[in-house]
Amino acid sequence: MEQKSRVVALAGNPNVGKSTLFNALTGLRQHTGNWPGKTVELAQGQCGELLLVDLPGTYSLSPGSPEEAVADSFLYGGEAEAVIVVCDATCLQRSLVLALQILARAEQVVVAVNLLDEAGRRNISVDLLQLERRLGVPVCGLSAGRGEGVDHLLARLRAVLDGFERPHPLAVPGQPREVVRLAEGISAACTSGSGQPRSRRELTLDRALTGPLGVPLLLVLLLGIFWLTIWGANLPSALLQRGFDWLGGWLHRGAAALGLPWWLRGTLLDGVYATAARVVAVMLPPMAIFFPLFTLLEDLGYLPRAAFLMDSAFACCGACGKQALTMAMGFGCNAAGVVGCRIIDSPRERLLAILTNSMVPCNGRFPALISLIVLFFAGQGAGSSLLAAGILTLLVALGVGATLAASFGLSRTLLRGEHSAYALELPPFRRPRVGQILLRSLLDRTGHVLSRAAVVAAPAGLVLWLLANLSPGGTPLLARLAAALEPIGRYLGMNGAILTGFLLGFPANELVMPVVVMLLTSSGTLAGAETAELAALLPAAGWTRATALCTMLFFLFHWPCSTTCLTIRRETHSWRWTAAAVLLPTAIGVVLCRLAALLA
């Protein structure tokens, strides 16, 4: 935080367009980090001389949930010079409850009434001048998705900060019930219009997505996303790897021309560079497809409906329906899914979600799963992509089923407790904003996960090179480790090389198959793992469908990666629960692999 920056907090209910306004004000000048003196990460962004802090979406400041506690603590601490309260023009009364509570804590407040365009479509009119007179603070009308009113909001905010405009906030009663009555009266006086109900098309779509057809539609949707990810990522991944290989060749020739010793060339180029390049080539294309599609569903308003759809299943297992959202986040990155568990209010149910999040495959596991499905089960003929997507969807369904089963078992043993109730708002269907989708999914989510993987992969590559090239007694350390693990690997239907790949892939799941290929080819460098190369290599090494099935099951259920483990430790503040999150999926994977090996 720069010394001269003026801190402004951004507060509001969920689904009022607060994040849209935050992105419109800050653009690319934003980051996430711990605020000084606080352990919770808050989104921060620069807007000229202003440092905007995006508080968690909350309906009130009564500290009954982590979001409410964070918002209340930040506002009570007085770090912010001013507060922007974002309200929903289509449901002003509900938004005013939070706005009035903030008026009781802060003096320099600007109220931004957003979604005026949606209110107009529903025949709802908001008298902004009347609202400003009643609240005693500046009130601005916005349609943040279109960028309308943002400049006027900034001008009013700067006028307040510079002392040209002095708010005189309304005196707010201390009792929550009195605040709700007060909010009703102000809303009734400042809004007019019939408030037309949603269109028949929206109601029909809602009934389809949340009714009996909801689960089949969800599976079809997942199938379509996986198919697009599989079909679209193959060629870019191959081209990226060729580019990295070409650049690696130039670097090798340059290092040789400079006279660098072989061990330095090996550690830097064959170890660090080759491993990081392999991870980027495998991860980037699927993420560049998967994350925008997933963000599109989020922008359309589908994800809360998926949570509503899954709520009864999770409730039967003693968990919370919001876990469906955190589980869905885990498809991109399990570490992100663990952080997302903060949206669950109950500590017991939040811990349930954290312990089971890694049971759905993250983006780092998808490429290997896809390769094995194509090689051993789907083939590469006509319709193979659709068949592969179907098998991958079944594996994902198995992961979801294991998540529910584990939640059921934990809620009746280690994490017994009462099932909590929660309010989940279904936002209106909105037209997706393509520019913001690409910005959030590619630059934010994809860039964050990819940079994390590359940073972890670089030192892992150094360790791998040393294990593969240090040969005391004439046998490389990597081969010795694989030989030592051979009996356990055979017991689980795999072999020592595969189990070594899983162990050394702890820094990043993307490293598992390249390590296996390194062992099979007796190479001292991280070898290629493209589907075409694996098609000849794996069967020649004795791989069968049973081997591939057990490997796929263990890919689905094994210990989380190092980043996820550290995130679990940070969220739970307990190494004991972190160990439980490691042992739980691993135990399930061991049991399933042993059963598959016996059946085979």
N, C-alpha and C positions, 0 to 999 in steps of 0.2 A: 504494500500500500504506500503510495507516494505521500509525503508529508503534507503537500498542499491540496490533496484530494478532499472533497467534501462528501461525507458519507450520507447516502440516501437509501433508506430501506424500502423495499417493494413488497407489499403484503396483499393478501386477497384469498378468497375461497378457491378450492380446486375448480378447474374447468371454467374460469372466468376470463381466460386469455392472458393471464399474468406472464407466462413464459413467452408468449408472442410479443407482448409489449417489451419485455426484458431484451429479447433478441433484436427488436426493432430499434431500441435505444442504444444497445451496445455493439451490435454487429458481431465482428470477429474478435473484438477486444474484451474477451471474457475468459474466465478460468474458474476452477473449483478448488477450494482450499479451506483449511481450518481457520476460522476467525480467531484472532489473538485472545487467549483465555478460554476458548471453547473447544470441545472435542468433536463437534459436529461440523461436517463440511458444508459450506454454503457457496452457492454460485455467486460470483462477483464479476462485474463488468465495468469498463470505463466508458463514460460518455462525456467527452470534454474534460472539464475539471471535476466532474462528479464521479464518485465511485458508488455504483448501484449494488446493493446486496439483496439478492432474491431470497426472501424467506420462504419456508415450506408452506404450501397451501393448507389453510386451516379454516374451520368454520367459526372458531371463537378463540379467545385467549385463556380459557379455563384449562389449566395444565392437566388434561386427562389423557393426552396422547403425546408421543415424542415430538410431533410437529408443533402442537400447541405450546409445549414446554419450551422449544427452541425459539419460536416467535416471541413468546412472552418474555423470555430471558433476555433476548436481544433488545427488545423495545424498552424493557425495564432498566437495562444496563446503561442506556443513554448514549450508545456509540453513534447513533444516527442523528444528524442535524435536522433531518426532515423525513417524513414518511409519505409514500404514495400508496393509497389504498385503492385497489382495483375492484370495482363493483360490476355486477352483471345487470345490464339494463333489462333483460328479460325476466329477472327475478330479483328486483331491487330489495325487497324486504329482507330476504335471507342475507344478502351482502351487507346490509346496513347494520346487522347485529355486530359483525366484526368491526365495521367502520366506527361505530359508536364506542366500542370497547377501546379502540386505539385512540379516539379523541379524548378518552379519560386518562390516557397515559402520555400522550404527546401533544405539543401545542402547534408545531409547524407541520401541518398535515395538508395534503392535496388529495382530493377524491377524484379518481378517474372512472367515469361511468363508461364501461366498454360494451361491445356487442350491440351498438345502436342500430347497425344494419340488420341484425337478426331480430331485434325488437320491432323495427319497422315492418319486416315481413310478417310478424305476428300481430300487427296492428296495435302495438304498445308504444305509447309516447311518454317520454320523461321530461318534465319541466326542470331543466338544469338550474335556471335562475332561482326558482322556488326552493330547490334542494340546497343551493348554496346559502340562501338566506336562513334556512332552518338549521343547517349544520354549523354555520359561522366560519366555514373554511372554503377556499377556492374549489370549484367543481368544474371539471372539463369532460366533454363528451368525446368518445373515441370509437373508432372501428379499427383496432390495432392490426387486424389481419390485412387490411387494405392500406395501412399507414396513414389513415385519416385522423387528424386531431393530435398527432404525436408532437408536432412542433409547438402547437398552442399549449400543450401540457408542459413541455420543457420551459416555455416562456413564463408561465404562471409559477412553476416551481422555482425558477431562478429569481423571480420577483420576491417570493417569500424568503428565500435564503439571503437575498441582499437587503432585506428590510424595506423594500418598496411596497410590499403588501403584508399587512399584519393580520393573521387569522385570529378570530375570537371564538374558539370552539364552544359548542353547546355544552352546558353542564349536564353530565350523564350520571344517572343514578347508579349506585353501587351494586344493587341486586340484579342478577342475571335475568330474572323474570320481568323486572321493570324495564330492563333494556329491550327485551323482546316486545313488550307492549309499545313502547316508544318507537321502535323500528316499524311496527305495523302502521302507526299513525303517520309518520313521515312518508312512508311509502305510499299510503293511500292518498295523501295530499299532493304528491309530486308525480304520480303516474296516472295515465288515462288511457282509454281505448278498451276494446272488447277483449283483447288478449286471445286472438284466435288460436284454437288448438292446432296441434301439429297436423300436417297433411295426411291423407289416407295412405299415401305411398310410404311415408315414414313409419306410420303405425304398422302397416303390413310388414315392412322390413324388420321392425323391432320384434314383432310376433314370430317371424320366421327365425331370427337369429337367437332368440331367447326361449323359444318354445320347444316342442318335441323334435323338430327338425334341426335344432341348434347344434347338437353334437355331430350328426352326420355332415352338416355344413362346415363345422369347424375342422373335421378330418379332411374334407375335400379341399378346404382352404390351405391347410398345412401341406397336403399332397401337392397342390399347385405351386406353393412357394418353394418346396424342396425340389420339385422338378425343374423350375426355372433356375434355381441355384446350381443344381447338378449340370444341367444342359449348358448353362451360360458360362460356367467357370472353367471348363476343361481347356479350351483353346487359349484364353488369356494366361492361365497358369503355366502352360507349356511355353508360351512366348516369353513370359517373364523369366522363366528359368533359363531359357536359351540366352536371353540378354545378360543375365547375371553370369552365366558360364563364359560368355564372350568377354565380359569385363574382367572376370577372374583370370582368363588367359592373358590379357594385356597386363594385369597387375603382376602375374607371375613372371612374365618376361621383363617387366620393369624392375622387379625386385632382383632378378638374376643379373640384370645389367648393372645394378647398383652394387652387386657383390654381397648382398645380405646372406648370412649363414642359413643353411637348410632348415635348422630348427626354428629360426625366427620367421622364415617364409612359411613354414608349416603351421606354426601356432597362429600367425596373423591371418594368412590367406586360406589354408586348408581347414583351419579350426574356426576362428572367429568369423571371418567373412563368409565362408561357405555355409556355416550353420545359420547365420542371420539371413543370408540370401535365400536359403531353402525355406525358412519359416515365412518370409515375406511372400515368396512366389506361391506357396501353398495357401496362405491365409488371405491375401489381399483380394483376389477375384471373388471367392465366395462371399466374403464380408461386404464387398462393394455391391453385391446383388442382394444378399439377405437383409442387411441392415436397412437399406432404403425401402424394401418391401415391408419389413416389420414396422418401420416408422410410418409408412403409409397407412397401415391398419390403425396405428395409434392416433394419427391425425384425423382419420375418418370417424373415430369414436368407437371402434370395434372392441378394443381390448377390455374396457370396463364391462362390456356385454359378455365377453368370454369369461371374465371373473364371476359375473352373476350366474352364468351357465354352470360353472364348476363349483359354485358355492355349496350346493347341497352335497356333492360328493366329498368335498373337504370337511364339511360340517359333520358328516357321518363318521369321518375318521378323527374327529376331535380337533380339526385344524380350522383355519380361517379361509374364506373364499378369496381374500386378497392374495393368498399364496399362489393362486393361479397366475397373477400378474408377475410376481417375482420369479416364478418358475419359467414363465415365458421370457423374461429378461435373461435367464440362464442359458437359453439357446444361443444368445450372442456371446455372453461371457459369464461364467459362474461367479466370478468375483463381483461383477456388476449386479448379478441377481442377489448375492448376499447383502450388498449395500442397500439394494432396493427393499429388503425385508424391513427396513425402518418404517415403512408405511403401515405395518401391522401393529396395532396398539398394544395388544396383550403380550407381555414378555414371554409367557409360555408358548404361545402360538408363533411368536416371532422366532423363538429358538427352534421350534419344529421346522419352520421354513428354512432356516439357515442350515440345519443339519442335513436336510434332504435335497438341497438345491442342486448339488452336483450329480444327482441321479438322472438329470436330463442332459443330453450331450451338448457341449458348448461348441462354438465355431471351430475350435482347435481340433476337435475329434471328428467333425464331419468329413473332411477330405479323406482320412484313412478309412472310415466306414464306407464312404462312397466307392473308393477304389476296390475294397474287398467285396462289396456287393456286386459291382460290375464284373470283376474277375471270376468269382466263384458261383454266382447265383443268377445274375441277370443277363450276362453275356453282352456282346457289343453289336448285336444285329438290330433289325427294325423293331422299334418299340422298346428297346432296352432301357432308355432313359425313364420311360413311364413305369416300367417294372421295377427299376432301381429305386425310383421315388416311392413306389408302393411299399417296398421292403423297408426303406428307411423310415417311412411313416409308421410301420408296425414296430420298428425298434424304438421310435420315439414314444409310441403308445405304451410299450413295455416299460420304458423309463417313467412315464407318468403313473402307470399302475403300481410300479415299485415305490414311487413317492407316496402314493396314497396308502399302500400297505405299511410302509415304514412309519408314516405319520400315525396310522391306527395303532401300531404296536407301541410306539413311543408315548402316545397320549394315554395309554393304559398301563404303562410301567414307569419309566424314568420321568416322564413329563405329565403326570396325572394332574387334572385340574378341570375347572368348569369352562365350557365353551362360551366364548364371548359373542355378543351381538355387535354389529357395526352397520353404519349407514354407507351405502355405495350409490353415488349419484351416476345415473346414465346420461352422459352429455348428449346434446343433439348431434345428429349427423351433420358434418361440416365438409365443405369442399376442401380437398387437400391442397396445401400450399407447396407446390413442387420445389420452389427455390429453397424454402426453409427445410423441407425434407432432405434435400441433398446436402444442405449445410450441416444439419444436425447429425445425419447418419454417416456421411462420408468424412467430414472434417472433425466432428466431435467423437462419435462412437467408434467408427472404423479407425480413425487416427489414434485414438486413445488405446484401443486394444492392440493395434498393430505395433505401436511404439513400445507398449509394455512387453509384448512378445519378443520384439527384436532386442530390447535391453536385456531380457533374461536369456535369450538364445546366445548372445555373444559370449558371455563367460562360460555358458554350458558347452559351446563349441570348443573353447580352449581345453576344458576338462576332457571332452570326448577325444580330442586329438592326442592328448597326453596318454589316455588309456589305450588308444589304438596303436600308439607308436612306441611306448615304453615296453620293452620286451626283456625283462630279467629272466635268464634261463632260456631265452630263445622263443618264448611264447608271450604274445601281447597280453597286457593286463585285461583288456576287454574280452579276449577269448577265454581267459581263465575265469572271469566272472560269469560268462555265459555257461561254461562247463560246470561250474559250481551250482548254478541254478537249474541245470538240465533236469534233475529228478523232480523238482517242484513244478517246473514247466510241463513235463510229461503228465504229471498227476492231474494238472488242470486242463489237459487236452491241447497244450501248446508245446513249447520247447524252451530251452534256456535262452536262446537268442531273443525270442519274443519277450520273455520276462525281463531280460536285461534292457530291452528297449523301453519297457514301461518304467523300470526303475530310473534309468537315465533320462527319461522324458518327464521327470517330475518338475523341472523348471518350466516346461511348456509341452503340452500334449502333441504339438506339431512335430516334435523330435522323435516320437516313438518309431514310426516306420522308417525314417532315414537311418536310425541307429541299427534297426534290424537288417536293412540292406547293407550297411557298412560291415556287419558281422558276416552276412552270407557271401559277400564278395571279397572278404578278407582285405578290405581296403583300409588305408590309413587316413582317409578323408571321408567326410560325410557324403555318401553316395546318392545318386538320383533315386527318386521314389515315384516317378511317373507311372501311370497305369500301364503304358506300353512296355516299360522295362520290367515291371513287376509280373506281367503276364508270362514272361519266359523264366524269370528268376525264381519265383515262389514255388511253382509246381516242381521245378528241377531240384529244389531244396527239400522236397518231400511234403509240401503243404497239400492238404486235402480240404474238402468242404468242411469236414469236422474241425480241422485246425482253424480255418477261417471263421467258422461259427463261434468257436470258443474265444478267438481273438476279438471278434466283434462284441461278444458279451462282456469281455473284460474291458474293452474300450468304453462300453456303456457304464459299467459298474467297477470303478476302482478309485483309488485315492484322488482327491482333488489336486490340481497343480499347485505349485509353490505360492503363486500370487493369491489364489483363492484361500489357501490355508492361512496366509498372513492376514488376509481380509477378515476371515472368520475370527482369528485371534483378536483383531482390533475391535470387531463388533461385539464379541461376547466377553472380552476382557478375561478370558479363561483358556489356559492351555488344555484343561481337561475336556472342555466341550470341543476344542479344536481337534483333539485326539479322537473324540467320538465321531466327529464329522469325517475323519479319515478312515476309521475302522468300519463304520456302518456300510457305506457303499462297497468297500473292499470285501467285507464278509458276504454280502449278497452276490458279488461277482464270483467269489471262490465257490460258493454253493452252486450257482447256475452253471459255471464252467465244468465243475466236477460231474454234475448231472448230465450235461451235454456230452461229456467225454464217455461216460458210462453208456449212454444211449447209443452213441456212435459205435 
